[in-house]
């Protein structure tokens, strides 16, 4: 853990999906800025693994983000806080339209869209003035492709939700981060070979590599600390959409 620079000193940050990948990196980055961090994940084992990587004041809880009642109870018990980051999401499957299972497709929206919506609804009464919400989208909302129909639809939905909430919840700030391909558990359902080929393709990007969770974490902390940013979707992709 590096020494905190203090931009979030005295602030309380909740990271939903904060026990691995981008979520854990965001929790670590917020803690490095002095925040008191709480992480939540669907599995207690993930919480137990993540907490040793955070300062002693950090807390964690197992939470089913598809259970709206449980999410409301979580925030009611947590008390007032300053910033919410929603990074939760199950591993993605890229499926051609001719073999797409509609029930599976609907399932992706359960956590990533409706889970985020329920979290926002439950969190808002507990967010302090000057607080923020940062959601997660992705480059597929801007640049789709074969097999990306569901991922692209989810990303576009999250971007529309972000802009609408920024207006409805003002002066509370609402933004989203749209990462490109990042080395994270998001891709664990792929074969090792296919995953490594995908990561290696990052060398052809203007940035010259695939992303790391810590790269994206900086964007979440930026939105927590930038008081004039709202309704913004920050594309962070190493130049993916340019090539």
C-alpha positions as CSV (number, residue, x, y, z in Angstrom):
1,X,0.0,0.0,0.0
2,X,1.5,3.4,-1.0
3,X,1.2,6.4,1.2
4,X,-2.2,8.2,0.8
5,X,-2.2,11.6,-0.9
6,X,-5.3,12.4,1.0
7,X,-7.8,13.4,-1.7
8,X,-10.4,11.1,-0.1
9,X,-9.4,11.5,3.5
10,X,-12.4,11.5,5.8
11,X,-14.6,10.1,3.0
12,X,-16.5,6.7,3.1
13,X,-16.5,4.7,-0.2
14,X,-18.5,1.7,-1.0
15,X,-17.4,-0.6,-3.9
16,X,-19.9,-3.2,-5.0
17,X,-18.1,-6.0,-6.7
18,X,-15.0,-4.7,-4.9
19,X,-13.3,-8.0,-4.1
20,X,-11.5,-8.8,-7.4
21,X,-10.4,-7.3,-10.7
22,X,-11.3,-3.6,-11.3
23,X,-13.4,-3.5,-8.2
24,X,-10.7,-4.5,-5.9
25,X,-8.2,-2.2,-7.6
26,X,-10.7,0.7,-7.2
27,X,-11.0,-0.1,-3.5
28,X,-7.2,-0.2,-3.1
29,X,-6.8,3.1,-5.0
30,X,-9.5,4.8,-2.9
31,X,-7.9,3.6,0.3
32,X,-4.6,4.9,-0.9
33,X,-6.3,8.3,-1.2
34,X,-7.3,8.1,2.4
35,X,-10.9,6.7,2.1
36,X,-12.5,4.4,4.5
37,X,-13.6,1.6,2.2
38,X,-16.3,-1.0,2.3
39,X,-16.4,-3.8,-0.3
40,X,-19.2,-6.2,-1.1
41,X,-19.3,-9.4,-3.2
42,X,-21.6,-12.3,-3.7
43,X,-19.2,-14.7,-2.0
44,X,-17.8,-14.5,1.5
45,X,-14.7,-16.2,0.4
46,X,-14.0,-13.4,-2.0
47,X,-14.5,-10.8,0.7
48,X,-12.1,-12.8,3.0
49,X,-9.5,-12.8,0.3
50,X,-9.8,-9.1,-0.5
51,X,-9.7,-7.6,2.9
52,X,-6.0,-8.4,3.6
53,X,-5.1,-6.2,0.6
54,X,-6.9,-3.2,2.2
55,X,-6.1,-1.1,5.3
56,X,-7.2,-2.4,8.7
57,X,-10.1,0.0,8.7
58,X,-11.7,-1.5,5.6
59,X,-14.8,-3.7,5.9
60,X,-16.5,-6.2,3.6
61,X,-19.7,-8.1,3.4
62,X,-21.2,-10.9,1.3
63,X,-24.2,-9.4,-0.6
64,X,-26.4,-10.8,-3.3
65,X,-26.7,-7.7,-5.6
66,X,-29.7,-9.3,-7.4
67,X,-31.7,-9.2,-4.2
68,X,-33.1,-5.7,-3.9
69,X,-34.3,-6.2,-0.3
70,X,-30.8,-7.3,0.7
71,X,-29.2,-4.4,-1.0
72,X,-31.6,-1.9,0.8
73,X,-30.8,-3.6,4.1
74,X,-27.0,-3.3,3.4
75,X,-27.2,0.4,2.8
76,X,-29.5,1.0,5.7
77,X,-27.0,-0.7,8.0
78,X,-24.0,1.0,6.5
79,X,-25.1,4.6,7.3
80,X,-24.1,7.7,5.5
81,X,-21.3,7.6,3.0
82,X,-19.8,9.7,0.2
83,X,-19.1,7.7,-3.0
84,X,-20.5,4.5,-4.6
85,X,-18.7,2.5,-7.3
86,X,-20.6,-0.3,-9.0
87,X,-18.1,-2.7,-10.6
88,X,-20.0,-6.0,-10.1
89,X,-20.4,-8.3,-13.1
90,X,-20.2,-12.0,-13.8
91,X,-17.8,-13.2,-16.5
92,X,-19.0,-12.4,-20.0
93,X,-19.8,-14.9,-22.7
94,X,-19.5,-13.8,-26.4
95,X,-22.2,-15.6,-28.4
96,X,-23.2,-15.4,-32.0
97,X,-26.8,-14.4,-32.5
98,X,-27.7,-17.8,-34.1
99,X,-26.8,-19.7,-31.0
100,X,-27.8,-17.1,-28.4
101,X,-29.9,-18.4,-25.5
102,X,-32.4,-15.6,-24.6
103,X,-32.7,-16.8,-21.0
104,X,-28.9,-16.5,-20.5
105,X,-29.0,-13.1,-22.2
106,X,-31.6,-11.9,-19.8
107,X,-29.5,-13.1,-16.9
108,X,-26.7,-10.8,-17.8
109,X,-29.0,-7.8,-17.3
110,X,-30.1,-9.1,-13.9
111,X,-26.8,-8.2,-12.2
112,X,-25.2,-5.7,-14.4
113,X,-28.2,-3.4,-15.2
114,X,-30.9,-4.1,-12.7
115,X,-28.4,-4.8,-9.9
116,X,-26.9,-1.4,-10.6
117,X,-30.3,0.3,-10.7
118,X,-31.3,-1.3,-7.4
119,X,-28.0,-0.3,-5.8
120,X,-28.4,3.3,-6.8
121,X,-32.0,3.4,-5.6
122,X,-31.0,2.0,-2.2
123,X,-27.8,4.1,-1.9
124,X,-29.1,7.5,-2.7
125,X,-30.9,8.3,0.6
126,X,-27.5,7.5,2.4
127,X,-25.2,9.5,0.2
128,X,-23.9,12.7,1.7
129,X,-24.0,16.1,-0.1
130,X,-21.2,16.4,-2.6
131,X,-21.2,12.6,-3.1
132,X,-21.0,10.6,-6.3
133,X,-22.0,7.4,-8.0
134,X,-19.8,5.8,-10.7
135,X,-21.1,2.9,-12.8
136,X,-19.4,0.6,-15.2
137,X,-19.9,0.4,-19.0
138,X,-17.5,-0.8,-21.7
139,X,-16.2,-0.2,-25.1
140,X,-18.7,-2.6,-26.6
141,X,-21.3,0.2,-26.3
142,X,-19.3,2.2,-28.8
143,X,-17.8,-0.5,-30.9
144,X,-19.6,-3.8,-31.1
145,X,-18.8,-6.9,-33.2
146,X,-19.7,-10.5,-33.9
147,X,-20.8,-12.2,-30.7
148,X,-21.0,-8.9,-28.8
149,X,-24.8,-8.2,-29.0
150,X,-25.5,-8.7,-25.3
151,X,-22.3,-7.0,-24.1
152,X,-22.9,-4.0,-26.4
153,X,-26.6,-3.7,-25.4
154,X,-25.6,-3.8,-21.7
155,X,-22.9,-1.1,-22.1
156,X,-25.3,1.2,-24.1
157,X,-28.0,0.7,-21.4
158,X,-25.5,1.7,-18.7
159,X,-24.5,4.8,-20.5
160,X,-28.1,5.9,-21.0
161,X,-28.8,5.2,-17.3
162,X,-25.8,7.2,-16.3
163,X,-26.9,10.3,-18.2
164,X,-30.5,10.1,-17.0
165,X,-29.5,9.6,-13.4
166,X,-27.1,12.6,-13.5
167,X,-30.0,14.8,-14.3
168,X,-32.5,13.2,-12.0
169,X,-30.2,13.0,-9.0
170,X,-28.4,16.4,-9.3
171,X,-26.5,17.8,-7.5
172,X,-25.4,14.3,-6.7
173,X,-22.9,13.4,-9.4
174,X,-23.3,10.2,-11.6
175,X,-20.7,9.1,-14.1
176,X,-19.5,5.8,-15.7
177,X,-16.2,4.3,-16.7
178,X,-16.1,2.3,-20.0
179,X,-13.0,0.1,-20.0
180,X,-11.5,-1.8,-22.9
181,X,-10.0,-5.2,-22.6
182,X,-8.5,-5.5,-19.1
183,X,-6.6,-8.4,-17.5
184,X,-9.3,-9.4,-15.0
185,X,-11.5,-12.3,-13.8
186,X,-14.1,-11.0,-16.2
187,X,-12.7,-13.3,-18.9
188,X,-12.2,-16.4,-16.8
189,X,-14.8,-18.4,-18.8
190,X,-12.6,-18.2,-21.8
191,X,-9.9,-20.8,-22.5
192,X,-6.5,-19.9,-21.3
193,X,-5.3,-19.9,-24.9
194,X,-8.1,-17.6,-26.2
195,X,-7.7,-15.3,-23.2
196,X,-3.9,-14.9,-23.8
197,X,-4.5,-14.3,-27.5
198,X,-7.0,-11.5,-26.6
199,X,-4.5,-9.9,-24.1
200,X,-1.7,-10.2,-26.6
201,X,-3.8,-8.3,-29.2
202,X,-3.4,-5.2,-26.9
203,X,0.1,-4.8,-28.4
204,X,-1.6,-3.5,-31.6
205,X,-3.3,-0.7,-29.7
206,X,-2.0,2.8,-29.6
207,X,-1.2,2.3,-25.9
208,X,0.7,-0.9,-26.8
209,X,-0.8,-3.3,-24.3
210,X,-4.0,-4.6,-22.7
211,X,-5.2,-2.8,-19.6
212,X,-4.7,-3.6,-16.0
213,X,-7.3,-3.2,-13.2
214,X,-5.2,-0.5,-11.7
215,X,-5.4,1.6,-14.9
216,X,-9.2,1.6,-14.6
217,X,-9.2,2.2,-10.9
218,X,-7.7,5.6,-11.4
219,X,-10.7,6.6,-13.5
220,X,-13.1,5.7,-10.7
221,X,-11.1,7.7,-8.1
222,X,-11.0,10.6,-10.6
223,X,-14.8,10.7,-10.7
224,X,-15.0,10.6,-6.8
225,X,-12.6,13.6,-6.6
226,X,-13.6,15.7,-9.6
227,X,-16.5,17.9,-8.4
228,X,-17.6,19.2,-11.9
229,X,-17.9,15.9,-13.7
230,X,-21.4,14.4,-14.0
231,X,-23.2,12.6,-16.8
232,X,-19.9,11.6,-18.2
233,X,-18.9,8.3,-19.7
234,X,-15.1,8.0,-19.6
235,X,-13.8,5.7,-22.3
236,X,-10.6,4.1,-21.1
237,X,-9.5,1.6,-23.7
238,X,-5.9,2.1,-24.7
239,X,-7.1,3.4,-28.1
240,X,-9.3,0.4,-29.0
241,X,-12.0,2.3,-30.7
242,X,-9.4,4.1,-32.9
243,X,-8.0,1.1,-34.6
